[in-house]
Amino acid sequence: MPGDQPRPLDHTPSVSPTLLADFVRGDDQAFEHVVRLFSGVMYAAAYAVLGRRELAAEAVQQAFVAAWKASDTFDSQRELTPWLCTITRRCAIDVWRTERRHLDEQRDDYSLEGVTLTGASFEEVWEAWQVRDAVDRLPPDEREVMRLHHAGGYSHSQIAQVIGVPIGTVKSRTSRAHGRLRESLAHLWVGADEPSPRTGSGAQ
Amino acid sequence: MSHMNTPDPADSEQIPRELRRALTNDAVWVDPPAELHNNALAALQAARAASAPASIMPNESKPAVGTLASNSRYVGWSVSAAAVLAVVGGLIWTLLVDVPDSSLALTGTDLASAASAQVEITEKASGFEVVLDIDDLASAEDGSYYQAWFKDADGVLVTIGTFHARESGQDIVLWSGVDPAEYDVLTVTLQRVGGGAKSSGEVLLSGRLNP
């Protein structure tokens, strides 16, 4: 039924033309706004490259500085997010190189365990960025179910126990969240496999 | 997050395989550190402070005010050569005379009366390096961390970084984008993870440059 279809995620652009113009001009408040808007997804992108929290945080800081330095070269007719994603990935790789060099200097029998570059391509980092962004836009109750299910590996019945709601509620939240994510991220996997028709409805 | 078991395949069948795979990526779920936002802004401040052209502008005594990238574009402004020379000369004089390497002592407040610290401040190309050698301050417990601040005469706080001091004997190296000559009070507060970006007000260590 059409009424059962989840509402799509809010796709209102986060960066208004005014903000973008101020960003290019180097305005302080515009930068602070950009930091607030994008630090989460940039952290996800850096983590996708580095796989370590503290290094990812360092990469994000460097990325913001790099973005500031290059802001006057940014073409405001283009989208800001892929540009920031590119900078973030590049800074993450730089952080990894610096860390590896540091370990090289400190250890004779060094191993780079835990400091391995994931080798994430731009496409993979961009995917992590967009999925993270889409997940962050989910309503909190649906996001929590998604986190428990996909990151925690919990079944619906286990999630119901953990958060103290009926299993039907968990299933309906899962279904709505999947619907929103499927719709908002469909462009990422054009031609990818279609969902099984067996479970295409809302509440199960 | 604990991993209780593998999800029931039936739970995830309604979504494309690619989406299901993407949702298991740790990067999608990892939470940024609470201090990330503040540290990013501090890094920007430090970078701006290191932008020399910004400092030659009149009426720019506080680096925290103004625009970021535009500071590096002031070169093209129509300023008379004599004025530029005079201001640059003043800047050089200021750098040589007013901002030498400096040090200060921090003393523990009632919240950490046994704690103390020696602080060395060195101006570098990217900002002011602030090295804390802290004694008798317990490491921050899980769920909390320490945050250092510079404060000016008006009480304006600028964070210079966070730490947890969980490795004893290690100097804490922080960076400031603001000039300690103006922001001459240094404090260390106890912060709670998730407690927001503002100072908790729980000052553990405090000291003033050139008291």
Chai-1 contact restraints between the chains, C-beta under 6 A:
chainA,res_idxA,chainB,res_idxB,connection_type,confidence,min_distance_angstrom,max_distance_angstrom,comment,restraint_id
A,G26,B,T67,contact,1.0,0.0,6.0,A-B,restraint_1
A,G26,B,L68,contact,1.0,0.0,6.0,A-B,restraint_2
A,G26,B,A69,contact,1.0,0.0,6.0,A-B,restraint_3
A,G26,B,S70,contact,1.0,0.0,6.0,A-B,restraint_4
A,D27,B,T67,contact,1.0,0.0,6.0,A-B,restraint_5
A,D28,B,T67,contact,1.0,0.0,6.0,A-B,restraint_6
A,D28,B,L68,contact,1.0,0.0,6.0,A-B,restraint_7
A,F31,B,L68,contact,1.0,0.0,6.0,A-B,restraint_8
A,V35,B,A40,contact,1.0,0.0,6.0,A-B,restraint_9
A,V35,B,L41,contact,1.0,0.0,6.0,A-B,restraint_10
A,S39,B,L36,contact,1.0,0.0,6.0,A-B,restraint_11
A,S39,B,H37,contact,1.0,0.0,6.0,A-B,restraint_12
A,S39,B,A40,contact,1.0,0.0,6.0,A-B,restraint_13
A,G40,B,P32,contact,1.0,0.0,6.0,A-B,restraint_14
A,Y43,B,P32,contact,1.0,0.0,6.0,A-B,restraint_15
A,A44,B,A27,contact,1.0,0.0,6.0,A-B,restraint_16
A,Y47,B,A27,contact,1.0,0.0,6.0,A-B,restraint_17
A,Y47,B,V30,contact,1.0,0.0,6.0,A-B,restraint_18
A,A48,B,A27,contact,1.0,0.0,6.0,A-B,restraint_19
A,A57,B,P33,contact,1.0,0.0,6.0,A-B,restraint_20
A,A57,B,L36,contact,1.0,0.0,6.0,A-B,restraint_21
A,Q61,B,N39,contact,1.0,0.0,6.0,A-B,restraint_22
A,Q61,B,A40,contact,1.0,0.0,6.0,A-B,restraint_23
A,Q61,B,A43,contact,1.0,0.0,6.0,A-B,restraint_24
A,F64,B,A40,contact,1.0,0.0,6.0,A-B,restraint_25
A,F64,B,L44,contact,1.0,0.0,6.0,A-B,restraint_26
A,V65,B,A43,contact,1.0,0.0,6.0,A-B,restraint_27
A,V65,B,A47,contact,1.0,0.0,6.0,A-B,restraint_28
A,W68,B,L44,contact,1.0,0.0,6.0,A-B,restraint_29
A,W68,B,L68,contact,1.0,0.0,6.0,A-B,restraint_30
A,W68,B,A69,contact,1.0,0.0,6.0,A-B,restraint_31
A,S71,B,A69,contact,1.0,0.0,6.0,A-B,restraint_32
A,D72,B,A69,contact,1.0,0.0,6.0,A-B,restraint_33
A,E127,B,A22,contact,1.0,0.0,6.0,A-B,restraint_34
A,A128,B,N25,contact,1.0,0.0,6.0,A-B,restraint_35
A,A128,B,A27,contact,1.0,0.0,6.0,A-B,restraint_36
A,V131,B,A22,contact,1.0,0.0,6.0,A-B,restraint_37
A,V131,B,V28,contact,1.0,0.0,6.0,A-B,restraint_38
A,R132,B,V28,contact,1.0,0.0,6.0,A-B,restraint_39
A,V135,B,V28,contact,1.0,0.0,6.0,A-B,restraint_40
A,R147,B,W29,contact,1.0,0.0,6.0,A-B,restraint_41
A,H149,B,P7,contact,1.0,0.0,6.0,A-B,restraint_42
A,H150,B,L23,contact,1.0,0.0,6.0,A-B,restraint_43
A,H150,B,T24,contact,1.0,0.0,6.0,A-B,restraint_44
A,A151,B,M1,contact,1.0,0.0,6.0,A-B,restraint_45
A,A151,B,W29,contact,1.0,0.0,6.0,A-B,restraint_46
A,G152,B,M1,contact,1.0,0.0,6.0,A-B,restraint_47
A,G153,B,H3,contact,1.0,0.0,6.0,A-B,restraint_48
A,G153,B,M4,contact,1.0,0.0,6.0,A-B,restraint_49
A,G153,B,N5,contact,1.0,0.0,6.0,A-B,restraint_50
A,G153,B,T6,contact,1.0,0.0,6.0,A-B,restraint_51
A,G153,B,P7,contact,1.0,0.0,6.0,A-B,restraint_52
A,Y154,B,M4,contact,1.0,0.0,6.0,A-B,restraint_53
A,S155,B,P7,contact,1.0,0.0,6.0,A-B,restraint_54
A,S155,B,D8,contact,1.0,0.0,6.0,A-B,restraint_55
A,H156,B,D11,contact,1.0,0.0,6.0,A-B,restraint_56
A,Q158,B,M4,contact,1.0,0.0,6.0,A-B,restraint_57
A,H178,B,Q14,contact,1.0,0.0,6.0,A-B,restraint_58
A,H178,B,I15,contact,1.0,0.0,6.0,A-B,restraint_59
A,R182,B,I15,contact,1.0,0.0,6.0,A-B,restraint_60
A,W189,B,E18,contact,1.0,0.0,6.0,A-B,restraint_61
A,A192,B,P16,contact,1.0,0.0,6.0,A-B,restraint_62
A,A192,B,E18,contact,1.0,0.0,6.0,A-B,restraint_63
A,D193,B,P16,contact,1.0,0.0,6.0,A-B,restraint_64
A,D193,B,R17,contact,1.0,0.0,6.0,A-B,restraint_65
A,P195,B,Q14,contact,1.0,0.0,6.0,A-B,restraint_66
A,P195,B,I15,contact,1.0,0.0,6.0,A-B,restraint_67
A,P195,B,P16,contact,1.0,0.0,6.0,A-B,restraint_68
A,S196,B,E13,contact,1.0,0.0,6.0,A-B,restraint_69
A,T199,B,E13,contact,1.0,0.0,6.0,A-B,restraint_70
A,T199,B,Q14,contact,1.0,0.0,6.0,A-B,restraint_71
A,G200,B,Q14,contact,1.0,0.0,6.0,A-B,restraint_72
